Amino acid sequence: MKKTMLALCAVLAAFVLVACDSSKPYEPPKPTMPSNVPAKPRLNKADDVVVALAKEGIECEVLRRRNSGLDCAAETDGGKVELEISVFSKQMRKYLADSIASRLEPPHPQTLVAAGNWYIWVRGAARVPSAAPGIAKALNAVVLTPKGPKTPKYPLPEIPGKPLYKNVDDLADALDKSVGCTKRETTAVGTLKCLTGEPGMKHCATLALHKTDAQRDAVLREGIKYRGVPAKLVTAGNWTINLCDRTIGSLVARDLGGVVVAYDGR
C-alpha cells in the first residue's frame, strides 16, 4: 500500500509540473538579424552615415534630427529620396533585430539598407528603384526587402502618353486652372504640395513628375495599395497627382487630359 501511495504521489507531482509548465504564456521566438547583414561598418552616430555617403558622391541634406538618428534628402542617379537613418548604441543594440523585423512586416513594409549597428529606411524606393541598391553599395551594406506575400500588382487603366511636363510647376499651373493649386510647397524629394478647392473648402494635393513609365506606375500602385485608405490619383504622360479631395478626380482628369486611378480601400 505504501508503494502504491508513493507511485501515486510521483504521478501527481509529474502532473503538477506539467500543468504548471503548460500554464506559462507562449512567447514567440525573438527575431534574429538577417544573415546577410554584414557586421561592419559600425558607426557612432547618424551623421557618420551622412559623411560616408558624401565621400561616395551622394549628398544628403539633413531635414530633421531624432534621438536615434536623423532624416535627410539625397539625390541619386534615379531621382530624389528621403532617408531615415537609425543608429543603435551599444546599450540599444539588443533591439536592432527587433526593429528591423518590425519594419519588414506587412501591412506597411519598408525597404531598408543595413549593416553593422544601423539601418536606413529609403523612403521613395518604389519611385526610384535604383536608390536603395546604390546607397547599399556606397556604404558596403545590403538591401533588405519586405517579407511576406508580394504586394498585389493592382491593374492600372490605359494611361495616355501625353501631356508631358518639363517641371512640376507647369503641372501645378495646369491644376490651378482646373480646381486650384494654391499655397504651393516643394518637398525635399521633388514633389509639390498645394491646396485645391474654393476658400473654406481647401484640400491637399501632391504632384510629381517621373522619369520613366515604370517609375510612374510604381508610384500609382504604391498610392492605392493600402486597405482601409481610399485613394484617388490622376495621371498621364510623366506625371501623377494624388488628390485628398476624391470627388474632383474626374474633373481634373478631364481638364488635364489624364485618367483616374482609384482604390476604395475595401
Accessible surface in RSA format (square Angstrom, percent):
REM  Atomic radii and reference values for relative SASA: ProtOr
REM  Chains: A
REM  Algorithm: Lee & Richards
REM  Probe-radius: 1.40
REM  Slices: 20
REM RES _ NUM      All-atoms   Total-Side   Main-Chain    Non-polar    All polar
REM                ABS   REL    ABS   REL    ABS   REL    ABS   REL    ABS   REL
RES MET A   1   180.06  93.2 136.20  90.1  43.86 104.4 115.05  97.8  65.00  86.1
RES LYS A   2   164.17  80.1 155.97  95.7   8.21  19.5 103.79  93.4  60.39  64.3
RES LYS A   3   175.13  85.4 169.24 103.8   5.89  14.0 113.75 102.4  61.38  65.4
RES THR A   4    76.83  54.6  71.68  72.7   5.15  12.3  47.15  63.3  29.67  44.9
RES MET A   5    95.62  49.5  95.53  63.2   0.10   0.2  82.98  70.6  12.64  16.7
RES LEU A   6   111.82  62.3 106.87  76.5   4.94  12.4 107.17  75.3   4.65  12.5
RES ALA A   7    57.16  52.6  47.86  73.9   9.30  21.1  56.20  79.1   0.96   2.5
RES LEU A   8   105.75  58.9 102.42  73.3   3.33   8.4 102.86  72.2   2.89   7.8
RES CYS A   9    70.47  53.3  65.29  72.8   5.18  12.2  23.74  60.1  46.73  50.4
RES ALA A  10    63.47  58.4  48.97  75.6  14.50  33.0  57.71  81.3   5.76  15.3
RES VAL A  11   100.28  66.0  96.52  87.4   3.76   9.1  99.97  86.9   0.31   0.8
RES LEU A  12   111.15  61.9 108.77  77.8   2.38   6.0 111.00  78.0   0.16   0.4
RES ALA A  13    54.04  49.7  46.02  71.0   8.01  18.2  53.07  74.7   0.96   2.6
RES ALA A  14    51.81  47.6  47.86  73.9   3.96   9.0  51.16  72.0   0.65   1.7
RES PHE A  15   135.65  67.9 130.18  80.6   5.47  14.2 135.18  82.0   0.48   1.4
RES VAL A  16    72.83  47.9  71.83  65.0   0.99   2.4  72.83  63.3   0.00   0.0
RES LEU A  17   126.74  70.6 122.64  87.7   4.10  10.3 122.93  86.3   3.81  10.3
RES VAL A  18   100.44  66.1  97.44  88.2   3.00   7.2 100.25  87.1   0.19   0.5
RES ALA A  19    42.48  39.1  33.40  51.5   9.08  20.7  38.19  53.8   4.29  11.4
RES CYS A  20    73.15  55.3  66.09  73.7   7.05  16.6  27.29  69.2  45.85  49.4
RES ASP A  21    87.24  61.1  79.98  79.6   7.26  17.2  18.87  44.4  68.38  68.2
RES SER A  22    85.61  72.3  51.87  69.2  33.75  77.7  45.83  97.6  39.78  55.7
RES SER A  23    87.82  74.2  54.52  72.8  33.31  76.7  48.77 103.9  39.06  54.7
RES LYS A  24   144.12  70.3 127.20  78.0  16.92  40.3  80.77  72.7  63.35  67.5
RES PRO A  25   110.82  80.8  91.46  83.4  19.36  70.4 102.51  84.6   8.31  51.6
RES TYR A  26   177.97  83.1 146.91  83.6  31.06  80.8 128.75  96.8  49.22  60.7
RES GLU A  27   139.91  80.3 120.82  91.4  19.09  45.4  39.82  77.0 100.09  81.7
RES PRO A  28    91.97  67.0  81.88  74.6  10.08  36.7  81.88  67.6  10.08  62.7
RES PRO A  29   113.48  82.7  89.63  81.7  23.86  86.7 101.29  83.6  12.19  75.8
RES LYS A  30   163.96  80.0 146.84  90.1  17.12  40.8 107.99  97.2  55.97  59.6
RES PRO A  31    60.48  44.1  40.09  36.5  20.39  74.1  51.69  42.7   8.79  54.7
RES THR A  32   115.30  82.0  97.87  99.2  17.43  41.5  71.15  95.6  44.15  66.7
RES MET A  33    65.37  33.9  48.93  32.4  16.45  39.2  48.93  41.6  16.45  21.8
RES PRO A  34    33.22  24.2  20.39  18.6  12.83  46.6  31.68  26.2   1.54   9.6
RES SER A  35   122.57 103.6  80.85 107.9  41.71  96.1  56.70 120.7  65.86  92.3
RES ASN A  36    84.19  58.1  65.35  63.2  18.84  45.4  43.62 105.0  40.57  39.2
RES VAL A  37    19.33  12.7   3.44   3.1  15.89  38.3   3.58   3.1  15.74  42.7
RES PRO A  38    44.67  32.6  32.52  29.6  12.15  44.2  43.89  36.2   0.78   4.8
RES ALA A  39    69.56  64.0  54.74  84.5  14.82  33.7  62.12  87.5   7.44  19.7
RES LYS A  40   154.13  75.2 146.77  90.1   7.36  17.5  89.73  80.8  64.39  68.6
RES PRO A  41    47.12  34.3  43.73  39.9   3.39  12.3  47.09  38.9   0.04   0.2
RES ARG A  42   120.04  50.4  93.99  47.9  26.05  62.0  39.69  54.2  80.35  48.7
RES LEU A  43    32.69  18.2  26.29  18.8   6.40  16.1  29.27  20.6   3.42   9.2
RES ASN A  44   139.96  96.5 110.49 106.8  29.47  71.0  23.15  55.7 116.82 112.9
RES LYS A  45   113.17  55.2 110.05  67.5   3.12   7.4  76.95  69.3  36.21  38.6
RES ALA A  46     6.60   6.1   3.01   4.6   3.59   8.2   3.01   4.2   3.59   9.5
RES ASP A  47    40.21  28.2  40.10  39.9   0.11   0.3  15.41  36.3  24.80  24.7
RES ASP A  48    36.02  25.2  32.12  32.0   3.90   9.2  10.12  23.8  25.90  25.8
RES VAL A  49     0.00   0.0   0.00   0.0   0.00   0.0   0.00   0.0   0.00   0.0
RES VAL A  50    23.39  15.4  23.39  21.2   0.00   0.0  23.39  20.3   0.00   0.0
RES VAL A  51    78.43  51.6  76.57  69.3   1.86   4.5  78.40  68.1   0.03   0.1
RES ALA A  52    30.38  27.9  26.44  40.8   3.94   9.0  28.90  40.7   1.48   3.9
RES LEU A  53     0.00   0.0   0.00   0.0   0.00   0.0   0.00   0.0   0.00   0.0
RES ALA A  54    38.05  35.0  25.71  39.7  12.34  28.1  26.02  36.6  12.04  31.9
RES LYS A  55   166.37  81.2 128.64  78.9  37.73  89.8  82.65  74.4  83.72  89.2
RES GLU A  56   105.96  60.8  78.06  59.1  27.91  66.4  10.15  19.6  95.81  78.2
RES GLY A  57    63.18  77.9   0.00   N/A  63.18  77.9  32.95  90.4  30.23  67.7
RES ILE A  58    22.21  12.6  22.13  16.5   0.08   0.2  22.21  16.0   0.00   0.0
RES GLU A  59   125.15  71.9 118.48  89.6   6.67  15.9  62.79 121.4  62.36  50.9
RES CYS A  60     9.23   7.0   0.00   0.0   9.23  21.7   0.54   1.4   8.69   9.4
RES GLU A  61   123.55  70.9 112.69  85.3  10.86  25.9  46.01  89.0  77.54  63.3
RES VAL A  62    57.24  37.7  34.45  31.2  22.79  54.9  34.45  29.9  22.79  61.8
RES LEU A  63    59.19  33.0  24.47  17.5  34.72  87.3  28.20  19.8  30.99  83.4
RES ARG A  64   112.90  47.4 104.32  53.2   8.58  20.4  57.34  78.4  55.56  33.7
RES ARG A  65   150.88  63.4 120.50  61.4  30.38  72.3  60.79  83.1  90.09  54.6
RES ARG A  66    80.69  33.9  58.41  29.8  22.28  53.1  60.29  82.4  20.40  12.4
RES ASN A  67   171.33 118.1 127.45 123.2  43.88 105.7  38.61  92.9 132.71 128.3
RES SER A  68    55.49  46.9  44.28  59.1  11.21  25.8  38.16  81.3  17.33  24.3
RES GLY A  69     9.94  12.3   0.00   N/A   9.94  12.3   5.17  14.2   4.77  10.7
RES LEU A  70     0.58   0.3   0.58   0.4   0.00   0.0   0.58   0.4   0.00   0.0
RES ASP A  71     3.97   2.8   3.97   3.9   0.00   0.0   0.09   0.2   3.88   3.9
RES CYS A  72     0.00   0.0   0.00   0.0   0.00   0.0   0.00   0.0   0.00   0.0
RES ALA A  73    11.67  10.7   5.87   9.1   5.80  13.2   6.36   9.0   5.30  14.1
RES ALA A  74     1.70   1.6   0.00   0.0   1.70   3.9   1.46   2.1   0.24   0.6
RES GLU A  75   113.80  65.3  98.41  74.4  15.40  36.7  31.58  61.1  82.22  67.1
RES THR A  76    21.60  15.4   8.69   8.8  12.91  30.8  14.90  20.0   6.70  10.1
RES ASP A  77   144.37 101.1 118.08 117.5  26.29  62.2  41.10  96.7 103.27 103.0
RES GLY A  78    11.44  14.1   0.00   N/A  11.44  14.1   9.82  26.9   1.62   3.6
RES GLY A  79    13.81  17.0   0.00   N/A  13.81  17.0  13.81  37.9   0.00   0.0
RES LYS A  80    84.49  41.2  79.05  48.5   5.44  12.9  31.24  28.1  53.25  56.7
RES VAL A  81     0.00   0.0   0.00   0.0   0.00   0.0   0.00   0.0   0.00   0.0
RES GLU A  82    22.65  13.0  22.65  17.1   0.00   0.0   2.15   4.2  20.50  16.7
RES LEU A  83     0.00   0.0   0.00   0.0   0.00   0.0   0.00   0.0   0.00   0.0
RES GLU A  84    14.08   8.1  14.04  10.6   0.04   0.1   0.86   1.7  13.22  10.8
RES ILE A  85     0.00   0.0   0.00   0.0   0.00   0.0   0.00   0.0   0.00   0.0
RES SER A  86     4.61   3.9   4.61   6.2   0.00   0.0   1.76   3.8   2.85   4.0
RES VAL A  87    14.93   9.8   5.26   4.8   9.66  23.3   5.26   4.6   9.66  26.2
RES PHE A  88    22.36  11.2  20.91  12.9   1.45   3.8  22.36  13.6   0.00   0.0
RES SER A  89    54.82  46.3  42.94  57.3  11.88  27.4  46.18  98.3   8.64  12.1
RES LYS A  90   164.23  80.1 146.81  90.1  17.42  41.5  89.50  80.6  74.73  79.6
RES GLN A  91   138.56  77.5 121.77  89.0  16.79  40.0  66.70 142.0  71.86  54.5
RES MET A  92    94.98  49.2  94.98  62.9   0.00   0.0  70.51  59.9  24.48  32.4
RES ARG A  93    70.90  29.8  63.16  32.2   7.74  18.4  31.15  42.6  39.75  24.1
RES LYS A  94   153.48  74.9 119.32  73.2  34.16  81.3  78.78  70.9  74.70  79.6
RES TYR A  95    99.53  46.5  99.26  56.5   0.26   0.7  65.38  49.1  34.14  42.1
RES LEU A  96     3.89   2.2   3.89   2.8   0.00   0.0   3.89   2.7   0.00   0.0
RES ALA A  97    17.82  16.4  15.91  24.6   1.90   4.3  15.91  22.4   1.90   5.0
RES ASP A  98    47.60  33.3  42.92  42.7   4.68  11.1  23.48  55.3  24.12  24.1
RES SER A  99    27.93  23.6  21.34  28.5   6.60  15.2  15.97  34.0  11.96  16.8
RES ILE A 100     1.65   0.9   1.65   1.2   0.00   0.0   1.65   1.2   0.00   0.0
RES ALA A 101    13.81  12.7  12.46  19.2   1.35   3.1  13.75  19.4   0.06   0.2
RES SER A 102    76.10  64.3  53.26  71.1  22.84  52.6  47.34 100.8  28.76  40.3
RES ARG A 103    50.00  21.0  46.64  23.8   3.36   8.0  12.75  17.4  37.25  22.6
RES LEU A 104     4.52   2.5   4.52   3.2   0.00   0.0   4.52   3.2   0.00   0.0
RES GLU A 105    76.37  43.8  72.68  55.0   3.68   8.8  30.99  59.9  45.38  37.0
RES PRO A 106    66.42  48.4  49.14  44.8  17.28  62.8  49.36  40.8  17.06 106.0
RES PRO A 107   106.73  77.8  92.27  84.1  14.46  52.6  96.41  79.6  10.32  64.1
RES HIS A 108   104.72  57.2  94.88  66.0   9.84  25.2  67.47  69.5  37.25  43.3
RES PRO A 109    30.35  22.1  14.22  13.0  16.12  58.6  14.22  11.7  16.12 100.2
RES GLN A 110    33.02  18.5  28.83  21.1   4.19  10.0   7.17  15.3  25.85  19.6
RES THR A 111    26.58  18.9  23.48  23.8   3.09   7.4   5.74   7.7  20.84  31.5
RES LEU A 112     0.00   0.0   0.00   0.0   0.00   0.0   0.00   0.0   0.00   0.0
RES VAL A 113     0.00   0.0   0.00   0.0   0.00   0.0   0.00   0.0   0.00   0.0
RES ALA A 114     0.27   0.2   0.27   0.4   0.00   0.0   0.27   0.4   0.00   0.0
RES ALA A 115     0.30   0.3   0.00   0.0   0.30   0.7   0.04   0.1   0.26   0.7
RES GLY A 116     7.49   9.2   0.00   N/A   7.49   9.2   0.04   0.1   7.46  16.7
RES ASN A 117     2.33   1.6   2.33   2.3   0.00   0.0   0.00   0.0   2.33   2.3
RES TRP A 118     1.36   0.5   0.46   0.2   0.90   2.1   0.46   0.2   0.90   1.5
RES TYR A 119     3.33   1.6   3.33   1.9   0.00   0.0   0.08   0.1   3.25   4.0
RES ILE A 120     0.00   0.0   0.00   0.0   0.00   0.0   0.00   0.0   0.00   0.0
RES TRP A 121    59.75  24.0  59.75  28.9   0.00   0.0  53.04  28.3   6.72  10.9
RES VAL A 122     2.02   1.3   0.00   0.0   2.02   4.9   0.00   0.0   2.02   5.5
RES ARG A 123    74.00  31.1  70.46  35.9   3.54   8.4  29.55  40.4  44.45  26.9
RES GLY A 124    23.41  28.9   0.00   N/A  23.41  28.9  11.69  32.1  11.72  26.3
RES ALA A 125    18.92  17.4  12.39  19.1   6.54  14.9  12.62  17.8   6.30  16.7
RES ALA A 126    41.48  38.1  25.38  39.2  16.10  36.6  36.56  51.5   4.92  13.0
RES ARG A 127    41.33  17.4  40.72  20.8   0.61   1.5  12.17  16.6  29.16  17.7
RES VAL A 128     3.34   2.2   3.20   2.9   0.14   0.3   3.20   2.8   0.14   0.4
RES PRO A 129    80.68  58.8  64.83  59.1  15.85  57.6  68.55  56.6  12.14  75.4
RES SER A 130    59.64  50.4  48.55  64.8  11.08  25.5  49.65 105.7   9.99  14.0
RES ALA A 131     0.08   0.1   0.00   0.0   0.08   0.2   0.08   0.1   0.00   0.0
RES ALA A 132     3.28   3.0   3.14   4.8   0.14   0.3   3.14   4.4   0.14   0.4
RES PRO A 133    70.65  51.5  63.37  57.8   7.28  26.5  65.86  54.4   4.79  29.8
RES GLY A 134    34.24  42.2   0.00   N/A  34.24  42.2  29.68  81.4   4.56  10.2
RES ILE A 135     0.12   0.1   0.04   0.0   0.09   0.2   0.04   0.0   0.09   0.2
RES ALA A 136     5.97   5.5   5.93   9.1   0.04   0.1   5.93   8.3   0.04   0.1
RES LYS A 137   176.17  85.9 156.29  95.9  19.88  47.3 108.22  97.4  67.94  72.4
RES ALA A 138    18.94  17.4   4.11   6.3  14.83  33.7   9.23  13.0   9.72  25.7
RES LEU A 139     8.26   4.6   3.35   2.4   4.91  12.4   7.40   5.2   0.86   2.3
RES ASN A 140   115.26  79.5  99.98  96.6  15.28  36.8  27.90  67.1  87.36  84.4
RES ALA A 141    15.05  13.8   0.00   0.0  15.05  34.2   0.07   0.1  14.99  39.7
RES VAL A 142    35.73  23.5  32.21  29.2   3.51   8.5  35.73  31.0   0.00   0.0
RES VAL A 143    45.71  30.1  26.69  24.2  19.02  45.8  26.69  23.2  19.02  51.6
RES LEU A 144    10.87   6.1   8.97   6.4   1.90   4.8  10.87   7.6   0.00   0.0
RES THR A 145    91.12  64.8  80.32  81.4  10.79  25.7  49.05  65.9  42.07  63.6
RES PRO A 146    54.57  39.8  34.96  31.9  19.61  71.3  34.96  28.9  19.61 121.9
RES LYS A 147   104.62  51.0  94.95  58.3   9.66  23.0  62.19  56.0  42.43  45.2
RES GLY A 148    52.12  64.3   0.00   N/A  52.12  64.3  24.41  67.0  27.72  62.1
RES PRO A 149   122.59  89.3  95.79  87.3  26.79  97.4 108.38  89.5  14.21  88.3
RES LYS A 150   191.50  93.4 168.71 103.5  22.80  54.3 117.69 105.9  73.81  78.6
RES THR A 151    52.72  37.5  41.07  41.6  11.65  27.8  25.97  34.9  26.75  40.4
RES PRO A 152    84.27  61.4  72.74  66.3  11.53  41.9  83.50  68.9   0.77   4.8
RES LYS A 153   158.40  77.3 135.66  83.2  22.74  54.1  81.83  73.7  76.57  81.6
RES TYR A 154    43.14  20.1  41.91  23.8   1.23   3.2  32.15  24.2  10.99  13.5
RES PRO A 155   120.67  87.9  99.68  90.9  21.00  76.3 106.62  88.0  14.05  87.3
RES LEU A 156    36.94  20.6   8.59   6.1  28.34  71.2   9.92   7.0  27.02  72.7
RES PRO A 157    57.44  41.9  37.95  34.6  19.49  70.8  50.97  42.1   6.47  40.2
RES GLU A 158   164.52  94.5 140.91 106.6  23.61  56.2  62.45 120.8 102.07  83.3
RES ILE A 159    28.52  16.2   5.91   4.4  22.61  54.5   5.91   4.3  22.61  61.4
RES PRO A 160    46.04  33.6  34.26  31.2  11.78  42.8  45.81  37.8   0.23   1.4
RES GLY A 161    55.76  68.8   0.00   N/A  55.76  68.8  37.41 102.7  18.35  41.1
RES LYS A 162   154.32  75.3 145.53  89.3   8.80  20.9  88.47  79.6  65.86  70.2
RES PRO A 163    44.97  32.8  41.95  38.2   3.02  11.0  44.97  37.1   0.00   0.0
RES LEU A 164   107.21  59.7  81.94  58.6  25.26  63.5  82.08  57.6  25.13  67.6
RES TYR A 165    39.51  18.4  30.41  17.3   9.10  23.7  23.94  18.0  15.57  19.2
RES LYS A 166   200.08  97.6 164.81 101.1  35.27  84.0 114.05 102.7  86.03  91.6
RES ASN A 167    66.15  45.6  63.55  61.4   2.60   6.3  30.72  73.9  35.43  34.2
RES VAL A 168    19.19  12.6  17.10  15.5   2.08   5.0  17.10  14.9   2.08   5.7
RES ASP A 169    72.60  50.9  72.60  72.3   0.00   0.0  21.08  49.6  51.52  51.4
RES ASP A 170    59.39  41.6  55.40  55.1   3.99   9.4  12.88  30.3  46.52  46.4
RES LEU A 171     0.00   0.0   0.00   0.0   0.00   0.0   0.00   0.0   0.00   0.0
RES ALA A 172     0.00   0.0   0.00   0.0   0.00   0.0   0.00   0.0   0.00   0.0
RES ASP A 173    64.18  45.0  62.28  62.0   1.91   4.5  21.35  50.2  42.84  42.7
RES ALA A 174    23.70  21.8  15.87  24.5   7.83  17.8  20.34  28.6   3.36   8.9
RES LEU A 175     0.00   0.0   0.00   0.0   0.00   0.0   0.00   0.0   0.00   0.0
RES ASP A 176    61.75  43.3  49.02  48.8  12.74  30.1   1.22   2.9  60.53  60.4
RES LYS A 177   185.13  90.3 146.23  89.7  38.90  92.6  97.32  87.6  87.81  93.5
RES SER A 178    25.34  21.4   0.32   0.4  25.02  57.6   3.04   6.5  22.30  31.2
RES VAL A 179    21.53  14.2   7.33   6.6  14.20  34.2  18.24  15.8   3.30   8.9
RES GLY A 180    14.38  17.7   0.00   N/A  14.38  17.7  12.53  34.4   1.85   4.1
RES CYS A 181     2.70   2.0   0.00   0.0   2.70   6.4   0.00   0.0   2.70   2.9
RES THR A 182    56.82  40.4  52.36  53.1   4.46  10.6  55.24  74.2   1.58   2.4
RES LYS A 183   167.30  81.6 134.59  82.6  32.70  77.9  97.19  87.5  70.10  74.7
RES ARG A 184    92.03  38.6  58.69  29.9  33.35  79.4  30.77  42.1  61.26  37.1
RES GLU A 185   112.89  64.8 107.66  81.5   5.23  12.5  33.96  65.7  78.93  64.4
RES THR A 186    88.82  63.2  62.36  63.2  26.47  63.1  43.60  58.6  45.23  68.4
RES THR A 187    30.10  21.4  19.73  20.0  10.37  24.7  25.03  33.6   5.07   7.7
RES ALA A 188    35.37  32.5  11.28  17.4  24.09  54.8  24.07  33.9  11.30  29.9
RES VAL A 189    29.52  19.4  21.99  19.9   7.52  18.1  21.99  19.1   7.52  20.4
RES GLY A 190    30.95  38.2   0.00   N/A  30.95  38.2  17.63  48.4  13.32  29.8
RES THR A 191    16.60  11.8  16.60  16.8   0.00   0.0  13.01  17.5   3.59   5.4
RES LEU A 192     1.42   0.8   1.42   1.0   0.00   0.0   1.42   1.0   0.00   0.0
RES LYS A 193    93.81  45.8  93.53  57.4   0.28   0.7  61.86  55.7  31.95  34.0
RES CYS A 194     3.40   2.6   0.00   0.0   3.40   8.0   2.45   6.2   0.96   1.0
RES LEU A 195    48.38  26.9  48.38  34.6   0.00   0.0  48.38  34.0   0.00   0.0
RES THR A 196     0.47   0.3   0.47   0.5   0.00   0.0   0.00   0.0   0.47   0.7
RES GLY A 197    25.28  31.2   0.00   N/A  25.28  31.2  18.54  50.9   6.73  15.1
RES GLU A 198   127.97  73.5 126.30  95.5   1.67   4.0  52.87 102.3  75.09  61.3
RES PRO A 199   113.06  82.4  92.28  84.1  20.78  75.5  94.81  78.3  18.25 113.4
RES GLY A 200    78.65  97.0   0.00   N/A  78.65  97.0  43.45 119.2  35.20  78.8
RES MET A 201   129.84  67.2 124.90  82.7   4.94  11.8  98.23  83.5  31.61  41.9
RES LYS A 202    78.61  38.3  53.90  33.1  24.71  58.8  42.82  38.5  35.78  38.1
RES HIS A 203    62.38  34.1  57.05  39.7   5.33  13.6  44.16  45.5  18.22  21.2
RES CYS A 204    55.23  41.8  52.24  58.3   2.99   7.0  25.90  65.6  29.33  31.6
RES ALA A 205     0.45   0.4   0.00   0.0   0.45   1.0   0.14   0.2   0.31   0.8
RES THR A 206    38.36  27.3  36.12  36.6   2.23   5.3  22.24  29.9  16.12  24.4
RES LEU A 207     0.00   0.0   0.00   0.0   0.00   0.0   0.00   0.0   0.00   0.0
RES ALA A 208     7.92   7.3   7.74  11.9   0.18   0.4   7.92  11.2   0.00   0.0
RES LEU A 209    50.34  28.0  28.30  20.2  22.05  55.4  28.57  20.1  21.77  58.6
RES HIS A 210    11.06   6.0   0.34   0.2  10.73  27.4   5.01   5.2   6.05   7.0
RES LYS A 211   147.88  72.1 111.35  68.3  36.53  87.0  87.74  79.0  60.14  64.1
RES THR A 212    68.30  48.6  58.54  59.3   9.76  23.3  65.56  88.1   2.74   4.1
RES ASP A 213    92.30  64.7  86.93  86.5   5.37  12.7  23.41  55.1  68.89  68.7
RES ALA A 214    74.04  68.1  59.51  91.8  14.53  33.1  66.78  94.0   7.26  19.2
RES GLN A 215    23.78  13.3  23.53  17.2   0.25   0.6   2.60   5.5  21.18  16.1
RES ARG A 216    16.07   6.7  16.07   8.2   0.00   0.0   0.37   0.5  15.70   9.5
RES ASP A 217    31.42  22.0  31.42  31.3   0.00   0.0   3.86   9.1  27.56  27.5
RES ALA A 218    29.17  26.8  20.01  30.9   9.16  20.8  26.81  37.8   2.36   6.3
RES VAL A 219    29.24  19.2  27.75  25.1   1.49   3.6  28.22  24.5   1.02   2.8
RES LEU A 220     0.00   0.0   0.00   0.0   0.00   0.0   0.00   0.0   0.00   0.0
RES ARG A 221    64.42  27.0  64.12  32.7   0.30   0.7  12.74  17.4  51.68  31.3
RES GLU A 222    63.96  36.7  61.30  46.4   2.66   6.3  32.77  63.4  31.19  25.5
RES GLY A 223    20.80  25.6   0.00   N/A  20.80  25.6  13.19  36.2   7.61  17.0
RES ILE A 224     4.96   2.8   4.47   3.3   0.49   1.2   4.96   3.6   0.00   0.0
RES LYS A 225    34.52  16.8  23.34  14.3  11.18  26.6   7.49   6.7  27.02  28.8
RES TYR A 226    52.26  24.4  49.75  28.3   2.50   6.5  36.25  27.2  16.01  19.7
RES ARG A 227   177.15  74.4 154.14  78.6  23.01  54.8  64.08  87.6 113.07  68.5
RES GLY A 228    60.14  74.2   0.00   N/A  60.14  74.2  34.20  93.9  25.94  58.1
RES VAL A 229    79.45  52.3  77.62  70.3   1.82   4.4  78.59  68.3   0.86   2.3
RES PRO A 230    56.97  41.5  48.60  44.3   8.37  30.4  48.60  40.1   8.37  52.0
RES ALA A 231    10.61   9.8   5.75   8.9   4.85  11.0   9.00  12.7   1.60   4.2
RES LYS A 232    51.35  25.1  51.35  31.5   0.00   0.0   7.93   7.1  43.42  46.2
RES LEU A 233     2.62   1.5   2.62   1.9   0.00   0.0   2.62   1.8   0.00   0.0
RES VAL A 234     0.00   0.0   0.00   0.0   0.00   0.0   0.00   0.0   0.00   0.0
RES THR A 235     0.00   0.0   0.00   0.0   0.00   0.0   0.00   0.0   0.00   0.0
RES ALA A 236     0.00   0.0   0.00   0.0   0.00   0.0   0.00   0.0   0.00   0.0
RES GLY A 237     3.16   3.9   0.00   N/A   3.16   3.9   2.71   7.4   0.46   1.0
RES ASN A 238    32.51  22.4  29.81  28.8   2.70   6.5  14.46  34.8  18.05  17.4
RES TRP A 239     0.00   0.0   0.00   0.0   0.00   0.0   0.00   0.0   0.00   0.0
RES THR A 240     3.49   2.5   3.46   3.5   0.02   0.1   0.20   0.3   3.28   5.0
RES ILE A 241     0.00   0.0   0.00   0.0   0.00   0.0   0.00   0.0   0.00   0.0
RES ASN A 242    55.36  38.2  53.00  51.2   2.36   5.7  10.20  24.5  45.16  43.6
RES LEU A 243     4.70   2.6   0.30   0.2   4.40  11.1   0.39   0.3   4.30  11.6
RES CYS A 244    61.37  46.4  42.05  46.9  19.32  45.4  20.13  51.0  41.24  44.5
RES ASP A 245    21.98  15.4  19.02  18.9   2.97   7.0   2.81   6.6  19.18  19.1
RES ARG A 246   107.75  45.2 100.64  51.3   7.11  16.9  19.31  26.4  88.44  53.6
RES THR A 247   122.36  87.0  86.71  87.9  35.65  85.0  83.82 112.6  38.54  58.3
RES ILE A 248    25.70  14.6  24.98  18.6   0.72   1.7  25.70  18.5   0.00   0.0
RES GLY A 249     0.61   0.8   0.00   N/A   0.61   0.8   0.00   0.0   0.61   1.4
RES SER A 250    82.51  69.7  74.35  99.2   8.16  18.8  43.39  92.4  39.13  54.8
RES LEU A 251    68.41  38.1  62.52  44.7   5.89  14.8  66.60  46.8   1.81   4.9
RES VAL A 252     0.00   0.0   0.00   0.0   0.00   0.0   0.00   0.0   0.00   0.0
RES ALA A 253     9.60   8.8   8.42  13.0   1.18   2.7   8.59  12.1   1.01   2.7
RES ARG A 254   176.52  74.1 147.81  75.3  28.71  68.4  79.72 109.0  96.80  58.7
RES ASP A 255    65.07  45.6  28.07  27.9  37.01  87.5  17.81  41.9  47.27  47.1
RES LEU A 256    10.26   5.7   2.44   1.7   7.82  19.7   8.50   6.0   1.76   4.7
RES GLY A 257    39.61  48.8   0.00   N/A  39.61  48.8  33.16  91.0   6.45  14.4
RES GLY A 258    13.42  16.5   0.00   N/A  13.42  16.5   0.00   0.0  13.42  30.0
RES VAL A 259    37.79  24.9  34.70  31.4   3.10   7.5  37.79  32.8   0.00   0.0
RES VAL A 260    45.66  30.0  27.40  24.8  18.26  44.0  27.40  23.8  18.26  49.5
RES VAL A 261     4.55   3.0   2.76   2.5   1.79   4.3   4.55   3.9   0.00   0.0
RES ALA A 262    54.60  50.2  25.45  39.3  29.15  66.3  25.65  36.1  28.95  76.7
RES TYR A 263    38.40  17.9  31.62  18.0   6.78  17.6  32.81  24.7   5.59   6.9
RES ASP A 264    77.65  54.4  62.95  62.7  14.70  34.8  35.62  83.8  42.03  41.9
RES GLY A 265     7.27   9.0   0.00   N/A   7.27   9.0   0.75   2.1   6.52  14.6
RES ARG A 266   208.92  87.7 178.56  91.0  30.35  72.3  81.92 112.0 127.00  77.0
END  Absolute sums over single chains surface
CHAIN  1 A    15654.9      12654.0       3000.8       9366.1       6288.8
END  Absolute sums over all chains
TOTAL         15654.9      12654.0       3000.8       9366.1       6288.8
